[in-house]
């Protein structure tokens, strides 16, 4: 993790995604590119998606509740779908 000049932080990690999720991120990048009138990377699409799909006060859950949700196997597929279709 390192700090960025704009006051945010950047965290690098590696995750494995099914191709369907990668395709959805590609669709999101295309949609954002149309809105912003410039090319958008998958990294930007992921960042935008995570910022727009923040669960309300998830950081405030009790530790036992957080560890239960992590150990239950909740992953990328449990995030809201980008295109709105299941």
C-alpha positions as CSV (number, residue, x, y, z in Angstrom):
1,X,0.0,0.0,0.0
2,X,1.2,3.5,-0.7
3,X,-0.1,7.0,-0.5
4,X,-1.1,9.0,-3.6
5,X,-0.6,12.7,-4.0
6,X,-4.4,13.3,-4.1
7,X,-4.7,12.1,-0.5
8,X,-5.9,8.6,-1.4
9,X,-4.1,5.3,-0.9
10,X,-3.4,2.6,-3.5
11,X,-3.4,-1.1,-2.5
12,X,-2.1,-3.7,-4.9
13,X,-3.4,-7.3,-4.8
14,X,-3.9,-10.3,-7.0
15,X,-7.3,-12.0,-7.3
16,X,-8.6,-14.7,-9.5
17,X,-11.9,-14.0,-11.4
18,X,-14.1,-16.1,-13.6
19,X,-14.1,-14.9,-17.2
20,X,-17.7,-13.8,-16.8
21,X,-16.7,-11.2,-14.2
22,X,-13.8,-10.0,-16.4
23,X,-16.3,-9.6,-19.2
24,X,-18.6,-7.5,-17.0
25,X,-15.7,-5.3,-16.0
26,X,-14.9,-4.8,-19.7
27,X,-18.5,-3.7,-20.2
28,X,-18.2,-1.3,-17.2
29,X,-15.0,0.1,-18.7
30,X,-16.7,0.6,-22.0
31,X,-19.6,2.4,-20.4
32,X,-17.3,4.6,-18.4
33,X,-15.2,5.4,-21.5
34,X,-18.4,6.6,-23.2
35,X,-19.3,8.8,-20.3
36,X,-15.8,10.2,-19.8
37,X,-15.0,10.5,-23.5
38,X,-11.6,8.8,-23.0
39,X,-10.2,5.3,-22.8
40,X,-10.8,3.6,-19.4
41,X,-8.7,0.6,-18.1
42,X,-10.1,-2.4,-16.3
43,X,-8.3,-1.1,-13.1
44,X,-10.3,2.1,-13.4
45,X,-13.5,0.2,-13.9
46,X,-12.8,-1.9,-10.8
47,X,-12.0,1.1,-8.8
48,X,-15.2,2.9,-9.9
49,X,-17.3,-0.2,-9.3
50,X,-16.0,-0.7,-5.8
51,X,-16.6,3.0,-5.0
52,X,-20.1,2.9,-6.3
53,X,-21.0,-0.4,-4.6
54,X,-19.8,0.3,-1.1
55,X,-21.8,-1.6,1.5
56,X,-23.1,0.8,4.2
57,X,-20.9,0.9,7.2
58,X,-19.3,-2.5,6.6
59,X,-16.3,-1.4,8.5
60,X,-18.4,-1.0,11.6
61,X,-19.5,-4.6,11.9
62,X,-18.3,-6.5,15.0
63,X,-15.2,-8.5,14.5
64,X,-17.0,-11.9,14.8
65,X,-19.6,-10.9,12.2
66,X,-16.8,-9.8,9.8
67,X,-14.9,-13.0,10.2
68,X,-18.1,-15.0,9.6
69,X,-18.8,-13.2,6.3
70,X,-15.2,-13.7,5.1
71,X,-15.1,-17.4,6.0
72,X,-18.4,-18.0,4.4
73,X,-16.8,-17.9,1.0
74,X,-18.3,-14.5,-0.1
75,X,-16.3,-13.3,-3.1
76,X,-16.5,-11.3,-6.2
77,X,-19.7,-13.1,-7.3
78,X,-21.5,-11.7,-4.2
79,X,-20.9,-8.1,-5.4
80,X,-23.7,-6.4,-7.2
81,X,-23.6,-7.1,-10.9
82,X,-22.2,-4.4,-13.1
83,X,-24.8,-4.6,-15.9
84,X,-27.7,-5.1,-13.5
85,X,-28.4,-8.6,-14.9
86,X,-27.9,-11.9,-13.0
